[in-house]
Amino acid sequence: MAIHMAALGLNSVVMETTAHSVVSLTQNKLADRPTQPVREDQKERSRAPGGEAVEFETGDGFLLRGTYFPAADPVATVVVHPATSVPAGYYHRFAAYLASEGLSTLTYDLRGMGKSKPRTLRGFHADKIVWGEQDMSAAFEWLEDRHPDLPHFVVGHSVGGQFQGIAKRPQDIDGLLSVGSGFGSWMTMRAPYKWFVALTWYVTVPLLTRLFGYLPSKRLGFGEDLPAAAAQQWARWGKRANYFADDFRRRDGFVRFNAPWLALRATDDEITSPENAQGLYEMYPYAKIEERVLDPKDFGKRSIGHLTFFRPQNADLWSIASDWFRALAQARSN
């Protein structure tokens, strides 16, 4: 009833009370997720040296900020495209590890997140399409310009692995490793988590973006606050079985991307179900896709899920990425 009144534009007090209830419900849901202790050997392996703070402009003139981790004797470059609401710092230890393996690596924040956000998100416009068209393209090109003679690889986490087809030059990507990338349709997610996501798409996002002028993700307990347009677009796509497919059918970038693609997906990923993953793969008919399904039990772990591949407790999995990239680089040099 409160949601119905909010939709009619009545009584802001009711809206705020309802918003508080949604925030509390979401926080309780997220608090139930298990954590895993970090072993000392994993801490040593994943210790991150300081990278180099960098800035670069997108094609439409927006300033992005990131961190560059140069390898001493690089064999290739890697740009890490982050997941929605995940700041670049989350990937720093992983990037430092890649650099130690000869892969000069760039992490950065998409516009509206982390160090690439304005003073306030209220009234700031940024959607997911501009992330793919402008921000991901600019990050790739910055690293490409720095090392023009090396192979250029991409790590895409969740949304970061979805948008090669709307980047400016997808044909110039030499290899993609995605982690938990797939469609975000709630319909084919695992129950009971799918019901929480349905609540997010149909209630939380429209209500809170109207109330705050952005999505207060930090209050919900899942990462960076989001610009309203990005959150609303995410929710709109998430209500469809085919996610963003209808919006991008005329984009030829999905056809032009034909690089090797190692798609990592965890069996306990509540978001990227087999159906959601397959939907994304079908958008790229000429990509050379190898899906590798990670079962936490095979690695002696309680959980990998959608997010924790990049956490220090899972540093023993990172060689999957470095070995694959180094093998591709070696094959190109032969």
N, C-alpha and C positions, 0 to 999 in steps of 0.2 A: 504494500500500500504506500509506504514511504517512497519507494522507487517510482511508483506511478505519479505521485504528487510532484516529485522532483522533475520528472519528464514534462509536466505541465507548467513548470516554472514557478511553483508555489513554495512559500515558506522556506527560506534559506536555513532556518534552524533545523528543520526536518532533514534537509539535505546534509547538513554537517553531522547530525546524529547518525544518519544512515551511513555516511562516509566513514565515521569512526567505527561503526560496527563492521563494515567491510574490511577496514584496515586490521581490526582486531582478529577477525576470522582468518584473514590471510596470514597474519603473523603466527597464529596458532598452528595453521596448516604447515607453514615452512619450518616451524620450530621442531616438528616431529622428524625432520630428516636426520639420519645418523651421520656422525662425524667419525673420522678414523685417526688414531694417533699417528704421529710422524716418527719413524724410526731414525736413529742417529745417522745411519749410513745414507739414508735418503736425504737428510738435512744437508750432509756434506756434499752430496752429488748435485743438489739443486740450489746451492748457495749462489746468489746472483751478484756479480760485480756490478759496479755502477756503469750504466750505459751513458751515451751522449745525448743530451736533450736537443731536440731538433724542432724546427718549424717549417712548414711549407704551405703554399697556397693551392687551393683547388682551382679548377678552370673557371668557376664563377666568383673567384676572389675571396673565398672564406679561408681564414687561417686555421690550420690544424696543427696540433702539437703531438709529438711522439718522442720515442727514445730509440736510439740506434745502438745496436750491439755489434760492433765490427769483429770479424774473425781475423786472426793474425795472418793467415794465408788462405783466403776464401776460395772455395771451389764453386760457390753459387750464392745467390741471395734468396732470402725468404721474407715476405711481408706477412704479418699476422693480422688478418681482418677479424675484429672482435665480435662477440655475440651481443645481442641487444641488452642494454643496461649493464654491461660488464666493462669496467674501466681497463685501460691499457696496462696498468700496473699489475693486474691479475696474471698477465702473461710474461712478466719480466724474467722470472726464474727459468721458464721454458725457453725464452729467447736467448738468455745467457748460455743455457746449455747448448742450443743450436750453434751459437757462435763458437763455443769451445770445440765443436765438431766440424768447424770449417765453413759454417753457413752464416754469412753476415745477415743480421736479422733486424727488421724494423717493427716496432709496435707503435700504435698511435690510437688516439681517441677520435671516434666519429663525432661530427658536429653535434653539439647539444649534450655531450657526455664528457665526463672527466675533465681534462685540461683543455678541451676544445669547446667548452660551453660558455655562453655569455654570463653576465652577472646574474641575470634572472631568466628563467625559461618561460615565464608568463609573457605571451605575445611573440615568442620566438618561433619562427616556422622552420621546421626541418622534418622531412618524412623519410621513409626507408628507400624510396626510389632515388632521392638525392644522395643518400649514403652510397648506393651502388654506382650511380652515374658519375658523381663528382668525387666523393671522399675516397672510395676504394681505388678509383682510377688514379687519383693524385698520389696516394701512398705508393702504389705500384710504380708509377713513373718516377717518383723521387728516388727510389732505390735503383731503378733501371738506369737513370742518369748517372748515378754514383758509380755504378759498375756495368758499363755498357757491354763489356765483352764476356760476362758471366751468364750462365742460365739463371732464369728468374722464376722462382717458385712462390706459391701461395699456401698459407695455412688459413683455413676458414673455419671459424667456430660458429656453429648454428647459422644465423643469418649471414655470417661472413663467408660461408660456403655456398650460399644460395645464388649470389648476384653476379657471378662472372659473366653471365649472359647480358647484363645491362652495363657492364664496364665498357670503357671506350675502345679497348683493343684486346678483346678476349683471346684472339688468335696468337697473341704474343706471350701468353702465360705458358711456361714450359712444364708445369706440373702443379696439381692441386691436391693437397691433403685436407680433407674436411673432417671435422669432429662433431658428431651430433647434428648434421645438416639434413634437413628434410622439410616438407611442408609443415605448417603449424595448425592444421585443421584439428579442432578439438574432437571431431567425430571419430577419428581413427587413433586417438591416443588411448593409453591403457586406463582402465577403470581401477580405482575410483578417481584417479587424478584428472581424468577428462572432465568430470563434473566441476571440479575446481576451476579448470580452464574455461569451461563454458560460462561459469559465473563471472570470470574475469572479462571475457569478451562481451557478454551481454549486459553486465551490470557495472562491474568495477571501473572499467575503462571509460565508458560514456559518463558515468556519474562523477568520477573524480577529476577527469579532464575538464568537465564543465565547472566544477566547483573551484578547482585550483588554477586552471589555465594551462596545466601540464599534468603528467602522471607522476604522483609522488611515490615512485618506486621504493625509495629509501624507507619511507614510513611503512611500506608493505613488507620490507625485509628482503627484497630481491634486487639489490644493486643500485645503479645510478637512476636518478629521476630522468624521465623521458619527455621530449617535446610532445605537445598534444597531438600534432599531425602524425608523428611517427607511431604513437600509441594507438590512435584511432584507425590508422591504416592497418596496423598489425591486427587489431580486433576485427576489422572488416574482412580481411583475408581469412582470419582464423575461423570465421563462421561458414566458410565454404569448404566443400569436400576437396575441391581442386585448388584451394588456397589462392595463389596469385596468378595461376595459369591463364585465366581469361584476360588479365591486364597485359600480358606479355606475349601473346601469340604472334604478334607481328614483329617482334624484335628478332632481328637476324643474328644477334650476338649469341644466342643459345645454340645456333647451328654452327657459328664460326668457332666456338670453343671446342677444340678437338684434342686437347692434351691428355696425358695420363692423369688419372684421378684415383687416389686411394681414399675411399670413404670409410671412416671409422665410425662404428655405431655400437654402443653398449647394450647388452641384453636387458639391463635394468634402466634404460633411458625411458622415462615416462612420457616424454614429448615426441621424440623421433622414433615412432613405431615403424615396423617394416613397411606398412602401407604409406606412411608419410615420407619415408626415405625413398621408396620406389617412385612416388609421384614426382619428387624432385629429379631423380635420375632420368625419367622419361622426358624432361624438359631439354635434355642435352643429348640429342640422338647420335652425335659423332664423338662424344667424349669416350676415352678408353677407361671405363670405370671398373675398378676392383673394389668390391665391398669386403671389409674385414670386420666381423662381428666379435666384439670383446665380451667375454663372460667373466665377471669379477672372480668367480671361483677358480678359473684357470690360472689366475695370477695371485691367488691367496688373499683376495680382497673382499671386503664386505660390500663395497659399492664403487661403481664408476659413474653411472648415471649420465646426466646431460652436461654437467658442469665440471666434474672433478678431475677429468683427464689432466688438466693443467695445474693442479695443485701439487705441492711438494711431495705429499704422501704417495703420489702416483708417478714420481720421477723415473721409476724403473720402466715405465711404459714409453718414455720419450724417445728411446732408441728406435722405436717403430718408425717415427718420423725421420730422424736423422739418417738412419740406414737407407730408407727409401729415397730420400733426396740425394744422398751421396751416390747411390746406385744410378739414379737418373743422370746426375752430372757426369759420372764416369762414362756412361753409355754415350752421352753427347760428345765427349772428348775423343772417343775412339774413331 
